[in-house]
Amino acid sequence: MRIVSLLPSLTEISFTLGLGHQLVAVTHECDFPARARNLPNITRSIISADVTDSAEIDRQVKAATAEGRPLYELDTDRLRRLQPDLILTQSLCHVCAVSIDDVRAIAAELDPVPEVVSIEPATIPEVIESIKTVGELTDRSVTAGAVVSALNQRIERIREQVARTEHRQRVVCLEWLDPPMVGGHWVPEMVDIAGGIDPLGKPGEPSFEVTWQDVIDAQPESIVLMPCGFDLDGTVQEAKRLINEGSSIPVGIEETPAVRDGHVCAVDGSAYFSRPGPRLVTGIELLTGIFHAELSVTHTPPASVQPVQLLPAGVR
């Protein structure tokens, strides 16, 4: 089977199921596992990779959306030459992938016409189920079942450990920093499994823009910075930019328990929180370690969490 993956999480799932040799093309953002970087890229973003300022990225995304311009372009000539049997994509987030309508329209003109399957997980159970779906589509049901079982066991192990704790922290997870956006879809669920309480996030619903005053009013005991598409270093640098440039972070943030007690941290959002794939379980384990340092949580990669300051200019 010749497979084209139009989402990094689907590329990751494909490799996890032993389908790497059947992938004939992936997106320009597919960087995990490392072998995915060697596959032909079939998409490109209209936003230059040189733009790393979250405020400028947000401006360009909103401008393109308002004008009805796509955020991603698909290399239709390469797609035609590759003659895929299966195209894996999604329509959950227009900022994350090529439009599903565009994909279906282009696929309909190919010869032979490939099967186009849109995977739409919005919760942790749905992410787990999507692994089984890809397995069924590719004759990897047995492997998918084993992967799902292992992931569910890790989640259950976390639930059992967290059940023995006495306190659940109030946590704000920011999926974007300028403007601030609260993590949605599976993120509030991840917080809950890890033993926290998310006062702003809406489980199973998209992320949404808030104000820094909303963050202050939530009085979080922990703030986790996980901007979509940013790795750990990029998140740390973006947090520093907000502080050094005297951004819209208002005076008053220093009075929240999270900032006052030094419980603000950056994580690799791209790897462990933004992509609905197997590594979300690692993200849950990372959160568990952040909220409950006394617990013994396995599978947490080294150098995956870094404390940061989050104080407005002039406040120290």
N, C-alpha and C positions, 0 to 999 in steps of 0.2 A: 504493500500500500504506500502511495506517495502522499505525504501529509504536508500541508502548509499551516503554520500556526501564526495567528495574527494577534497574539497576546502573550506577554512574558510568562504569566502563570500557566497558560496552556502548554507552552514550551517546556516549562519545568515539570508539569505533570507527565508530558509525553516521555521525557527522559527518565523520570521516576519509574515509568511502566516499561522501560526497555525499548522505547520506540525511537531513540535518537537516530538510528540508521535509516529510519523511514521518513524523517523530516527532510524535505527538500528545500524549504525556505522558512525564515522566521522574520520577526520585525527587527528594526534597528535598535530596539530597547532590550532585546532578549540577550541577557548576559549571564544567565545561570541555567545549568552548570556551565563551566568555562568552555566546554566543547560547543555550546550553542553559538559562541562568538565566531566560530569558524564557518558557520552555515551562511548561505546567501541571504542578504537582507532584501525584503520585498516592500518595505515601507520607508517613508521618511516624514519627519515632522516639519510643519511650516515654521516652527519656532527654532531659531538657531541654537545649537548646542552651546554656543558661547554665552547665551543669556542665562545667567544663574541667579539673578536677583528675583526673589519670589514676587515682589510687587510688579516688576516689569513682565514676568511670565503671566501673571494674573491679568494684566492690562491687555496683553496680546491675545490671550485666550478669550476674554470677554469681547474684544473687538471683532475677532474672527467669528464668534458665535452670533453676535448681533448682525453681522453682514452675511450670515449664512454660508461662510466659507468653511470647508473641512479643515480640521487640525492635522490630519494625516493624509498623505498621498500614497496610493498603491501603485506599484510598478506593474501595470497591466501587461506590458510586453513580456516581461520576465515570467509573469504568472502563466501567460499563454504558452510559453516555451516549456515550462516545467510540467504542464499537464497533470496537475494534482488529482488524486482520487477523492481527497477529503480536505476541506478547509475548516479549521477550528477558529471561531471568533466569538464576539460578545456584543451586546447592545446595552449593557448595564450602565456604562459611563462613556459619554461621548468624548471625554478628554483623554481616554485611555487607549483608544483603538480606532481603526478605520470604521466609518459608518456601516452598520450591518446592511442597510438598504443598498449602499454602493457595492458592497461585496457581493450580494445576491444578484444585482443587476449585471455586474461584470462576469460573475461565474456563469450566468445563463447564456452568455455569448461564447463560452469556451467549448471546444470540441476535443474530447468528450466533456459533458457538463459534470463538474464535480459535485459531491454532496457538500452542502454548507450547513454546519451545525453551530448554533449559537449557545454558548454555555453561560448561564445567568445566575450564579450563586450570590446571595445577599446576606447569608448567615453562615455560621460555622458548619451546621449540619448540611447545608446546601453545598458548601465548598467540598466537604467530605464526599457527598453524593456525586459531585461533578467528576471526581476521580473514577468512580465506578462507571459513570456515563462514558468517559473517554475509553475506559477499558472495554466496555461492551461494543463500542464503535470499531475497535481495532483488534478484536479477538484477544484481549488481554484481561479478561474478567477475573481469572484466577489470581494473577499478579495484583490487579487492582484491589481484590478482596483482602489480600495479605497486607497491602499498604494501608488500606482503610482500617484494618484491625489494629495495626501497630500505632497509627495516629490516635485512634479512639482510646487505646490503652494508656497512652501518654496523657491525654486529656483527663481520663478518669483518675490517674495517679495524682494529677494536680488537684482535682476536686477533693480527693481524699485528704491531701495534706492541708489544703486551705480550710477544710471543714473543722480542723483542730485549732485554728487560730481564733483569737478573741476579738480582733478589731479589723474592720474593713475600711480602708482609706477612701476618702473622696478624691477622685482622680479626674483631671481634665486632659484629654488627648487631643493635640492640635495637629491636624492633617495638613494645614497650611499656616504660614506665619504672617504673611503680609498681603492681604488682610488675614486675620486669624480665622481658621475654619475648624470646626469640631469634627473629629473622626466619626464616620458613619458606618453603615452596613454591619460588618462583623466586628468592628472595633469595640463598641460598647459591650458586646458579648464576650470578647477576649478579656476585657477588664473584669467583668463579673466572674468568669471562670478563674481568673488569677487572684481573686479575693479582694477586688476593689469595688467602689461604687462610682458610676459615671453619672453625675448630675445633669450633664448637658447633652450627651450623645443619645441618639434615638436608634435602638437596635433594629437592624434590617432596613433602615432608611438611609438615603444618601447623606454624605457630609454636607454641612451648611455653614454659611458665614455667620460669625458672631462678632461682638465687639470685645475689646480688652476689658471693658467694664463688666460684661457678662462673665468673663473669666474671674474677675475679682469678686463679683457677687456670689459665685459658686463656692468660694472659699475652699479651694482644693488643698488637700494635704500633699498631693504630688501633681506635678505637671510633666507630661511626657510629650516631647517635640518629635513628631514623626512625619514631616512633610512628604507628600506623595512624590515619588521620583527622585528624592534626595537620599544619598547614602549617609553614613554617620558623619564623615568629615564635612560633607556639604551642609548638613544640618547645623553642625557646630559653627561653621563659618557664617551661615545665614543668621543665626542667633546673634553672633557678634556684630554683624552688620546692622541689625535692628537697633542694638544698644548704642553702637558708636555713632550712628547717623541721627540719633535722637528721634526715633520713630514715634509712632502713635501710642506706644505702650505708656499708659498714664501713671502718674504718681498714685500710689495706692496698691499697686501690685506687690510692693514690698511688705504689705500688711497681711497678705495671704499666708497661711501656714506653710505652703509649699516653698515660697520664696524665702520667707523668714527662717525656715529650718534647713534650707539648702537642699530641698527635694525637687529640684527641676533637673531633668536629664534629657539628653538627646539620644535617639536610637536610629538604627538603619531602617527607615520607613520603607524604602524600596524593597529591601530583602524580606522583612519580617512582618509588615503590616499592610502595605498597599496592595499586594498581589494575592488574589484568592487561590493559593496553592498550598502544598504540604508544609511550607515553612511558616505558615501562620501559627502552627502548633509551637514552633520554636519561639515565635513572638509571644505567645501566651506564657511560655516558660520564662522568657525575659521579664515580662511584666510581674510574674509571681516573685521573681528574685528582687525586683524593685520594691514591691509592696511589702514583701515578707522576707527580709534578708535572713531570718532565722531558719527558713525552710531549706531543705536540700533538694534542689531542682537540677535535673540532669539536662543534657543536650543544649546547654547555653554556650554559644560560641564565645571565644575570648574577644576582648576589645569590642564589645557590641553595645555598650552603654557608656555614656560619658556625662558627668555632671556639667551643667552650664549655669551661668548667671542670667537672670532675666529681670534686670532693673532698668528703669527709665533713666535717661541721661541726667546726671547731676545727683542721683540717689545712690549711695553706697553704704 
